[in-house]
Amino acid sequence: MSHQKNLQKPFDNSPHKDVYAIIMVMDQSAPKLELPACQTMGRCCLGFNLRRADRAVMQVYDEEVRALGLRVTQFGLLMVARVMEPVTLSQLSEFLGLDRTTLSRNLKPLVKRRWVRVEAGDDRRERKLSLTEEGHVLLVKAHPAWAKAQAKIAKAFGQAEMEQLIGQLRKVTAAIRPS
């Protein structure tokens, strides 16, 4: 039972919660980072904790939109494309913080399913993205599933806390990637 508890909260059970120094212990085989230092990093690392929370949250959204043949990442692309349409791939890439190659790879299934169209832009190098009629219909169908996922997360986390977190995440994004 105590082993299972440690798996659930490996960064919260340390009696050394206030250790902020990285301590290296040398043995004959290789250097090893002290366990309290690893626990401190796990508690304090924004990247690690964001990714962990992201996976938990995305699972809730994916459960809700799966019946529509959609993943939440695809829903997000459709939603942003709808707000910005017609949007150039460069603008979309910049807004999402994705490189063009990754964006193109993520758009490929949406184009194949005819949810979005990519057309020539104002010059030869530019490509513009917009939703197709099928994409608009899908977005309308997906909205209740999205709302259900939002409600589940708000119920588990708290509506005020969720709104506060969203505000903080926007501030982090703006601070790290100013436009």
CYANA upper distance limits for C-alpha pairs under 8 A (distance plus 0.5 A):
  1 MET  CA      5 LYS  CA      6.83
  2 SER  CA      6 ASN  CA      6.75
  3 HIS  CA      7 LEU  CA      6.93
  4 GLN  CA      8 GLN  CA      6.94
  5 LYS  CA      9 LYS  CA      6.84
  5 LYS  CA     10 PRO  CA      8.33
  6 ASN  CA     10 PRO  CA      5.30
  6 ASN  CA     13 ASN  CA      7.59
  9 LYS  CA     13 ASN  CA      7.09
 10 PRO  CA     14 SER  CA      8.31
 10 PRO  CA     39 GLN  CA      7.40
 11 PHE  CA     39 GLN  CA      5.05
 11 PHE  CA     40 THR  CA      7.31
 11 PHE  CA     42 GLY  CA      6.47
 11 PHE  CA     43 ARG  CA      6.24
 12 ASP  CA     17 LYS  CA      8.06
 12 ASP  CA     39 GLN  CA      8.05
 12 ASP  CA     43 ARG  CA      7.98
 14 SER  CA     36 PRO  CA      7.13
 14 SER  CA     39 GLN  CA      7.70
 16 HIS  CA     36 PRO  CA      6.39
 17 LYS  CA     36 PRO  CA      7.80
 17 LYS  CA     39 GLN  CA      8.30
 17 LYS  CA     40 THR  CA      7.07
 18 ASP  CA     40 THR  CA      8.15
 19 VAL  CA     36 PRO  CA      7.23
 19 VAL  CA     37 ALA  CA      7.09
 19 VAL  CA     40 THR  CA      7.17
 20 TYR  CA     37 ALA  CA      7.28
 20 TYR  CA     40 THR  CA      6.99
 21 ALA  CA     37 ALA  CA      7.14
 22 ILE  CA     33 LEU  CA      7.74
 22 ILE  CA     34 GLU  CA      8.00
 22 ILE  CA     37 ALA  CA      5.83
 23 ILE  CA     33 LEU  CA      6.67
 23 ILE  CA     34 GLU  CA      6.31
 23 ILE  CA     37 ALA  CA      7.10
 24 MET  CA     31 PRO  CA      6.95
 24 MET  CA     32 LYS  CA      6.44
 24 MET  CA     33 LEU  CA      5.48
 24 MET  CA     34 GLU  CA      6.75
 25 VAL  CA     31 PRO  CA      6.27
 25 VAL  CA     32 LYS  CA      5.94
 25 VAL  CA     33 LEU  CA      6.83
 25 VAL  CA     34 GLU  CA      7.19
 26 MET  CA     30 ALA  CA      6.97
 26 MET  CA     31 PRO  CA      5.09
 26 MET  CA     32 LYS  CA      6.98
 27 ASP  CA     31 PRO  CA      6.70
 27 ASP  CA     32 LYS  CA      8.28
 33 LEU  CA     37 ALA  CA      7.23
 33 LEU  CA     38 CYS  CA      7.26
 34 GLU  CA     38 CYS  CA      7.01
 35 LEU  CA     39 GLN  CA      6.66
 36 PRO  CA     40 THR  CA      6.58
 37 ALA  CA     41 MET  CA      6.72
 38 CYS  CA     42 GLY  CA      6.73
 39 GLN  CA     43 ARG  CA      6.75
 40 THR  CA     44 CYS  CA      6.52
 41 MET  CA     45 CYS  CA      5.98
 42 GLY  CA     48 PHE  CA      7.32
 42 GLY  CA     49 ASN  CA      7.90
 43 ARG  CA     49 ASN  CA      7.99
 44 CYS  CA     49 ASN  CA      8.43
 45 CYS  CA     49 ASN  CA      6.75
 46 LEU  CA     50 LEU  CA      6.38
 47 GLY  CA     51 ARG  CA      6.65
 48 PHE  CA     52 ARG  CA      6.70
 49 ASN  CA     53 ALA  CA      6.58
 50 LEU  CA     54 ASP  CA      6.34
 51 ARG  CA     55 ARG  CA      6.72
 52 ARG  CA     56 ALA  CA      7.07
 53 ALA  CA     57 VAL  CA      6.60
 54 ASP  CA     58 MET  CA      6.33
 55 ARG  CA     59 GLN  CA      6.68
 56 ALA  CA     60 VAL  CA      7.40
 57 VAL  CA     61 TYR  CA      7.19
 57 VAL  CA    153 ILE  CA      7.89
 58 MET  CA     62 ASP  CA      6.43
 58 MET  CA     72 VAL  CA      7.38
 59 GLN  CA     63 GLU  CA      6.58
 60 VAL  CA     64 GLU  CA      7.15
 60 VAL  CA    149 ALA  CA      6.41
 60 VAL  CA    152 LYS  CA      8.27
 60 VAL  CA    153 ILE  CA      8.13
 61 TYR  CA     65 VAL  CA      6.87
 61 TYR  CA     72 VAL  CA      6.37
 61 TYR  CA    145 ALA  CA      8.34
 61 TYR  CA    146 TRP  CA      7.04
 61 TYR  CA    149 ALA  CA      5.73
 61 TYR  CA    150 GLN  CA      8.29
 62 ASP  CA     66 ARG  CA      6.14
 62 ASP  CA     70 LEU  CA      8.25
 62 ASP  CA     71 ARG  CA      6.00
 62 ASP  CA     72 VAL  CA      5.78
 63 GLU  CA     67 ALA  CA      8.44
 64 GLU  CA    145 ALA  CA      5.65
 64 GLU  CA    146 TRP  CA      7.30
 64 GLU  CA    148 LYS  CA      7.69
 64 GLU  CA    149 ALA  CA      6.74
 65 VAL  CA     69 GLY  CA      7.62
 65 VAL  CA     70 LEU  CA      6.11
 65 VAL  CA     71 ARG  CA      6.78
 65 VAL  CA     72 VAL  CA      7.16
 65 VAL  CA    142 ALA  CA      6.88
 65 VAL  CA    145 ALA  CA      6.18
 65 VAL  CA    146 TRP  CA      7.49
 66 ARG  CA     70 LEU  CA      5.75
 66 ARG  CA     71 ARG  CA      6.64
 68 LEU  CA    138 LEU  CA      8.36
 68 LEU  CA    141 LYS  CA      8.44
 68 LEU  CA    142 ALA  CA      7.68
 70 LEU  CA     74 GLN  CA      6.88
 70 LEU  CA     75 PHE  CA      7.24
 71 ARG  CA     75 PHE  CA      6.78
 72 VAL  CA     76 GLY  CA      6.58
 73 THR  CA     77 LEU  CA      6.92
 74 GLN  CA     78 LEU  CA      6.75
 74 GLN  CA    106 ASN  CA      8.14
 74 GLN  CA    110 LEU  CA      7.96
 75 PHE  CA     79 MET  CA      6.59
 75 PHE  CA    139 LEU  CA      7.91
 75 PHE  CA    142 ALA  CA      8.18
 76 GLY  CA     80 VAL  CA      6.62
 77 LEU  CA     81 ALA  CA      6.44
 77 LEU  CA    107 LEU  CA      8.45
 78 LEU  CA     82 ARG  CA      6.53
 78 LEU  CA    116 VAL  CA      8.32
 78 LEU  CA    131 LEU  CA      7.72
 78 LEU  CA    135 GLY  CA      7.78
 78 LEU  CA    139 LEU  CA      7.52
 79 MET  CA     83 VAL  CA      6.84
 79 MET  CA    139 LEU  CA      7.75
 80 VAL  CA     84 MET  CA      6.62
 81 ALA  CA     85 GLU  CA      5.84
 81 ALA  CA     86 PRO  CA      7.87
 81 ALA  CA     87 VAL  CA      7.29
 81 ALA  CA     92 LEU  CA      8.11
 81 ALA  CA    129 LEU  CA      7.60
 81 ALA  CA    130 SER  CA      6.75
 81 ALA  CA    131 LEU  CA      7.38
 82 ARG  CA     86 PRO  CA      8.45
 82 ARG  CA    130 SER  CA      7.53
 82 ARG  CA    131 LEU  CA      7.00
 85 GLU  CA    129 LEU  CA      7.25
 85 GLU  CA    130 SER  CA      5.76
 85 GLU  CA    131 LEU  CA      8.01
 86 PRO  CA    128 LYS  CA      6.61
 86 PRO  CA    129 LEU  CA      6.14
 86 PRO  CA    130 SER  CA      5.53
 87 VAL  CA     91 GLN  CA      6.87
 87 VAL  CA     92 LEU  CA      6.94
 87 VAL  CA    128 LYS  CA      5.83
 87 VAL  CA    129 LEU  CA      5.83
 87 VAL  CA    130 SER  CA      7.25
 88 THR  CA     92 LEU  CA      6.74
 88 THR  CA    121 GLY  CA      7.83
 88 THR  CA    126 GLU  CA      7.21
 88 THR  CA    127 ARG  CA      6.02
 88 THR  CA    128 LYS  CA      4.67
 88 THR  CA    129 LEU  CA      6.47
 89 LEU  CA     93 SER  CA      6.37
 89 LEU  CA    100 ARG  CA      7.79
 89 LEU  CA    103 LEU  CA      8.43
 89 LEU  CA    126 GLU  CA      8.06
 89 LEU  CA    127 ARG  CA      6.41
 89 LEU  CA    128 LYS  CA      6.50
 89 LEU  CA    129 LEU  CA      7.09
 90 SER  CA     94 GLU  CA      6.60
 90 SER  CA    100 ARG  CA      7.54
 90 SER  CA    126 GLU  CA      8.47
 91 GLN  CA     95 PHE  CA      6.61
 92 LEU  CA     96 LEU  CA      6.60
 93 SER  CA     97 GLY  CA      6.38
 93 SER  CA     98 LEU  CA      5.52
 93 SER  CA     99 ASP  CA      6.49
 93 SER  CA    100 ARG  CA      6.39
 93 SER  CA    103 LEU  CA      6.83
 94 GLU  CA     98 LEU  CA      7.01
 94 GLU  CA     99 ASP  CA      8.18
 98 LEU  CA    102 THR  CA      6.76
 98 LEU  CA    103 LEU  CA      6.56
 99 ASP  CA    103 LEU  CA      6.75
100 ARG  CA    104 SER  CA      6.51
101 THR  CA    105 ARG  CA      6.72
102 THR  CA    106 ASN  CA      6.66
103 LEU  CA    107 LEU  CA      6.59
104 SER  CA    108 LYS  CA      6.65
105 ARG  CA    109 PRO  CA      8.45
106 ASN  CA    110 LEU  CA      8.20
107 LEU  CA    111 VAL  CA      6.69
108 LYS  CA    112 LYS  CA      6.60
109 PRO  CA    113 ARG  CA      6.57
110 LEU  CA    114 ARG  CA      6.62
110 LEU  CA    115 TRP  CA      5.72
110 LEU  CA    116 VAL  CA      6.29
111 VAL  CA    115 TRP  CA      6.42
111 VAL  CA    116 VAL  CA      5.64
111 VAL  CA    117 ARG  CA      6.37
111 VAL  CA    118 VAL  CA      8.04
114 ARG  CA    132 THR  CA      7.21
114 ARG  CA    134 GLU  CA      7.19
114 ARG  CA    135 GLY  CA      7.62
115 TRP  CA    131 LEU  CA      6.47
115 TRP  CA    132 THR  CA      5.88
115 TRP  CA    133 GLU  CA      7.90
115 TRP  CA    134 GLU  CA      5.84
115 TRP  CA    135 GLY  CA      4.35
115 TRP  CA    136 HIS  CA      8.09
115 TRP  CA    138 LEU  CA      8.22
116 VAL  CA    129 LEU  CA      7.30
116 VAL  CA    130 SER  CA      6.13
116 VAL  CA    131 LEU  CA      4.76
116 VAL  CA    132 THR  CA      5.58
116 VAL  CA    135 GLY  CA      6.54
117 ARG  CA    129 LEU  CA      6.20
117 ARG  CA    130 SER  CA      6.09
117 ARG  CA    131 LEU  CA      6.70
117 ARG  CA    132 THR  CA      6.77
118 VAL  CA    127 ARG  CA      6.84
118 VAL  CA    128 LYS  CA      5.98
118 VAL  CA    129 LEU  CA      5.05
118 VAL  CA    130 SER  CA      7.24
119 GLU  CA    127 ARG  CA      6.08
119 GLU  CA    128 LYS  CA      5.77
119 GLU  CA    129 LEU  CA      7.03
120 ALA  CA    124 ARG  CA      7.38
120 ALA  CA    126 GLU  CA      6.76
120 ALA  CA    127 ARG  CA      5.23
120 ALA  CA    128 LYS  CA      6.59
121 GLY  CA    125 ARG  CA      8.00
121 GLY  CA    126 GLU  CA      5.19
121 GLY  CA    127 ARG  CA      5.18
121 GLY  CA    128 LYS  CA      5.81
122 ASP  CA    126 GLU  CA      6.95
131 LEU  CA    135 GLY  CA      5.69
131 LEU  CA    136 HIS  CA      6.71
132 THR  CA    136 HIS  CA      6.81
133 GLU  CA    137 VAL  CA      6.72
134 GLU  CA    138 LEU  CA      6.58
135 GLY  CA    139 LEU  CA      6.61
136 HIS  CA    140 VAL  CA      6.81
137 VAL  CA    141 LYS  CA      6.79
138 LEU  CA    142 ALA  CA      6.46
139 LEU  CA    143 HIS  CA      6.61
140 VAL  CA    144 PRO  CA      8.41
141 LYS  CA    145 ALA  CA      8.20
142 ALA  CA    146 TRP  CA      6.66
143 HIS  CA    147 ALA  CA      6.65
144 PRO  CA    148 LYS  CA      6.61
145 ALA  CA    149 ALA  CA      6.83
146 TRP  CA    150 GLN  CA      6.66
147 ALA  CA    151 ALA  CA      6.63
148 LYS  CA    152 LYS  CA      6.76
149 ALA  CA    153 ILE  CA      6.76
150 GLN  CA    154 ALA  CA      6.55
151 ALA  CA    155 LYS  CA      6.47
152 LYS  CA    156 ALA  CA      6.74
153 ILE  CA    157 PHE  CA      6.33
153 ILE  CA    158 GLY  CA      8.04
154 ALA  CA    158 GLY  CA      5.20
154 ALA  CA    159 GLN  CA      5.10
154 ALA  CA    162 MET  CA      6.81
155 LYS  CA    159 GLN  CA      7.36
157 PHE  CA    161 GLU  CA      7.09
157 PHE  CA    162 MET  CA      7.07
158 GLY  CA    162 MET  CA      6.55
159 GLN  CA    163 GLU  CA      6.74
160 ALA  CA    164 GLN  CA      6.60
161 GLU  CA    165 LEU  CA      6.52
162 MET  CA    166 ILE  CA      6.69
163 GLU  CA    167 GLY  CA      6.79
164 GLN  CA    168 GLN  CA      6.76
165 LEU  CA    169 LEU  CA      6.56
166 ILE  CA    170 ARG  CA      6.72
167 GLY  CA    171 LYS  CA      6.86
168 GLN  CA    172 VAL  CA      6.75
169 LEU  CA    173 THR  CA      6.68
170 ARG  CA    174 ALA  CA      6.63
171 LYS  CA    175 ALA  CA      6.51
172 VAL  CA    176 ILE  CA      6.58
173 THR  CA    177 ARG  CA      6.14
173 THR  CA    178 PRO  CA      7.97
174 ALA  CA    178 PRO  CA      5.34
174 ALA  CA    179 SER  CA      7.87
